[in-house]
C-alpha cells in the first residue's frame, strides 16, 4: 500500500455544506485501487450518504477520498470535486471503485473525523466515481 500526503483541499467557491448529512473522508488519498466496483443509487439515509445496490438493503456508507465535497443545491444534494464540478447527485445510479488501506481495515486514524454514530457499517472506501449516463 502506497499513500501520498495530500492536504485537505480548499473548499470550492459557492459550496453550501449541508450540516445534517455526514460526509466522512480519509486523511490521505489511497494510491491503490482494488479493482472492485460497486454499482447502486446514491442515497441520503438517516443523515448518511450511502450507495444502495440494486438488491436493496441498508447500503454502504461511503468513505470519500480527499477532494470531494457535499453541496446542498436548494435541497438537492450534489457531490462536487475540488474544482467545484458536480460529479454525482443523490438519486443517481453511480459506480464506485474501492480503495485499499493497510491490512484492508478502516480505522479512525485514517479518517479526518470520527464516523458518526448514526452511520453504521458496512463501509465502502471509494477510489473513484462514475455516473451512469
C-alpha positions, 0 to 999 in steps of 0.5 A, spaced: 500 500 500 502 506 497 499 513 500 501 520 498 500 526 503 495 530 500 492 536 504 485 537 505 483 541 499 480 548 499 473 548 499 470 550 492 467 557 491 459 557 492 459 550 496 453 550 501 455 544 506 449 541 508 450 540 516 445 534 517 448 529 512 455 526 514 460 526 509 466 522 512 473 522 508 480 519 509 486 523 511 490 521 505 488 519 498 489 511 497 494 510 491 491 503 490 485 501 487 482 494 488 479 493 482 472 492 485 466 496 483 460 497 486 454 499 482 447 502 486 443 509 487 446 514 491 442 515 497 441 520 503 439 515 509 438 517 516 443 523 515 448 518 511 450 518 504 450 511 502 450 507 495 444 502 495 445 496 490 440 494 486 438 488 491 436 493 496 438 493 503 441 498 508 447 500 503 454 502 504 456 508 507 461 511 503 468 513 505 470 519 500 477 520 498 480 527 499 477 532 494 470 531 494 465 535 497 457 535 499 453 541 496 446 542 498 443 545 491 436 548 494 435 541 497 438 537 492 444 534 494 450 534 489 457 531 490 462 536 487 470 535 486 475 540 488 474 544 482 467 545 484 464 540 478 458 536 480 460 529 479 454 525 482 447 527 485 443 523 490 438 519 486 443 517 481 445 510 479 453 511 480 459 506 480 464 506 485 471 503 485 474 501 492 480 503 495 485 499 499 488 501 506 493 497 510 491 490 512 484 492 508 481 495 515 478 502 516 480 505 522 479 512 525 486 514 524 485 514 517 479 518 517 479 526 518 473 525 523 470 520 527 464 516 523 458 518 526 454 514 530 448 514 526 452 511 520 453 504 521 457 499 517 458 496 512 463 501 509 465 502 502 472 506 501 471 509 494 477 510 489 473 513 484 466 515 481 462 514 475 455 516 473 451 512 469 449 516 463 
